[in-house]
Amino acid sequence: MQFIHIPKTAGKSVHAVFPRTPPFERHHQPMSYYKDETEFYTTIRNPYDRLVSLFCYINRDQPNYNEIHNPEYFYWWFTVGKDQEPKMANPNVFNTMSWYLDVPEKPVKILRFETVGQDFKELFGQDLPHVNENEHPPYQGYYDKKMTELVRDYYSEDFIRFNYSEELV
């Protein structure tokens, strides 16, 4: 069964149990990349939470890290700053989760980030370690009305396809 690693959805935890094998360029690739595979699984996450996690991960080494956790900077980063970010070697990280699951005729077992430990144990019969944790304030605090609408539009397919609420909860 092939794992589709969608960024910031517990993929490194999955790789801690099932290490990646060369070639590593297969990291963060859509289903269509794996032409010979027939069974897939992936992890998904609330789009609002996923984007905040990505923001914190990319900016974790910033000298002003403790000062950037606000809606104004978050909005700037998503609309302007992310395109100027030299650490963004893989442009796929901002893609929708649906972009990774681009072969609708092939079934995919979905594990939700919100219940990933339980989902993983049910699928594989073993515990999933918590790897790559990045601490940040609750994701709701990063959103004002303008940013909420922007993310809701940008990730609209994910909200619908994976049945996530478009409301900040």
Secondary structure as UniProt FT lines:
FT   STRAND          2..4
FT   TURN            7..8
FT   HELIX           11..17
FT   HELIX           24..26
FT   TURN            27..28
FT   HELIX           31..33
FT   TURN            35..36
FT   STRAND          40..44
FT   HELIX           47..59
FT   TURN            60..61
FT   TURN            63..64
FT   HELIX           65..67
FT   HELIX           71..79
FT   HELIX           81..84
FT   TURN            86..87
FT   HELIX           91..94
FT   HELIX           97..100
FT   TURN            104..105
FT   STRAND          108..112
FT   HELIX           113..115
FT   HELIX           116..124
FT   HELIX           139..142
FT   HELIX           145..154
FT   HELIX           156..161
FT   TURN            162..163
//
